[in-house]
Amino acid sequence: MGGGAWSVLVAGGTGVLGARIVDRLVRAGHDVFATTRRPERTASIEACGATALLMDALVPADVTRAVETSRPDLIIHELTDLAEFDFGGNARLRVEGTANLVAAARAGGVDHMIAQSIAWAYEPGEDLADETVPLARAEDGSPAFGSVESLEEAVLSLGRGVVLRYGMLYGPGTWYSPKGGAYYRRAREGEVVATTAWTSFVHVEDATDATVAALTWPRGVVNIVDDAATHVDEWGPALVAVAGGAVSSISARAEGRAASNARARSLGWKPRHPSWRESWSQYYE
Ligand SMILES: NC(=O)c1ccc[n+]([C@@H]2O[C@H](COP(=O)([O-])OP(=O)(O)OC[C@H]3O[C@@H](n4cnc5c(N)ncnc54)[C@H](OP(=O)(O)O)[C@@H]3O)[C@@H](O)[C@H]2O)c1
């Protein structure tokens, strides 16, 4: 693949990341196809210059049709099911939706895929995890994030599979947005429940930049996080303060681990928002 226009299929083209990625790729001159399940969302895709395709990732025939229609050089997998906090549905989408997408890619002769994963699935620890650190195990030795491992294995089975382990997204449209973000709303009530105590954040703009940069990255796994690893004991009270609340309770579902962005930096990406600490003071002002 040379440096000219590519045909790119963005699966999940209406999500908080997908929509930004579609917009950036269209502006860069690529031929972009973007999927949604909802007919009422096709207009916003078409308005930014992409071709909308209706696709439910859990329906193999839909996925095959999307790949056959777009004949992509590259598939970008930004499918999540988190708008209603449906973690079971999200896990199913990671496993079945990814399997359907990878199978359709293979059938269509596409071996290049960039997929969304998470940076907080590493085994617990206080130092930063690079991409060689194993993912967390439950007490019985089974994967603590089985659906994440399933997604990553499927994507990396492709000749040019790239897995981006994004940190906790903040910025417009995210859980931390002052305009309707669920975690921000809770912080106004004084409550913080972190996914993991050790946390790496990343601004949605930086996650978008990294995904576009990853068009030319080699097969493998890359953490996409800011430089300012933190713990909920630090960022929890800070979030409550910017939301204008008074702390009532701060907890985390798991200990987790923050991540290193050294590999992404070595590939040429660098965050425009290197620290959530400075970025939040502007974002929430
Ligand atoms: N790393 C992180 O911290 C992280 C990552 C992702 C999301 N989030 C949070 O989750 C919240 C919601 O995320 P979001 O705006 O991206 O929305 P979302 O509801 O998670 O949907 C993301 C994309 O996946 C598509 N999708 C979902 N289920 C599908 C299915 N079965 N088949 C095909 N497509 C499907 C959606 O398309 P439709 O148009 O069909 O709904 C949409 O394009 C955000 O506030 C964000 O902060 C956080």
The ligand as a Gaussian input file, in Angstrom:
#p B3LYP/6-31G(d) Opt

LIG

0 1
 N      -11.146000       3.517000      26.543000
 C      -12.234000       4.093000      27.052000
 O      -12.213000       4.760000      28.085000
 C      -13.535000       3.982000      26.309000
 C      -13.622000       3.318000      25.082000
 C      -14.831000       3.310000      24.395000
 C      -15.924000       3.957000      24.941000
 N      -15.783000       4.577000      26.138000
 C      -16.915000       5.335000      26.732000
 O      -18.148000       4.769000      26.379000
 C      -19.077000       5.770000      26.067000
 C      -19.859000       5.346000      24.828000
 O      -18.953000       5.143000      23.738000
 P      -19.351000       5.429000      22.230000
 O      -19.818000       6.837000      22.067000
 O      -18.213000       5.030000      21.375000
 O      -20.671000       4.544000      21.997000
 P      -20.912000       2.981000      21.930000
 O      -22.316000       2.763000      22.265000
 O      -19.886000       2.270000      22.758000
 O      -20.772000       2.642000      20.353000
 C      -19.542000       2.681000      19.667000
 C      -19.750000       2.300000      18.231000
 O      -20.010000       0.899000      18.140000
 C      -21.176000       0.715000      17.357000
 N      -21.860000      -0.510000      17.791000
 C      -22.227000      -0.853000      19.039000
 N      -22.797000      -2.092000      19.034000
 C      -22.772000      -2.524000      17.739000
 C      -23.176000      -3.694000      17.069000
 N      -23.762000      -4.737000      17.696000
 N      -22.990000      -3.775000      15.742000
 C      -22.428000      -2.760000      15.052000
 N      -22.029000      -1.614000      15.626000
 C      -22.188000      -1.507000      16.951000
 C      -22.003000       1.956000      17.534000
 O      -22.849000       2.100000      16.403000
 P      -24.429000       2.489000      16.449000
 O      -24.494000       3.795000      15.710000
 O      -25.070000       1.376000      15.736000
 O      -24.813000       2.595000      17.907000
 C      -20.918000       3.014000      17.558000
 O      -20.539000       3.367000      16.253000
 C      -18.293000       7.067000      25.845000
 O      -18.798000       8.046000      26.692000
 C      -16.866000       6.735000      26.162000
 O      -16.284000       7.601000      27.130000
 C      -14.629000       4.609000      26.837000

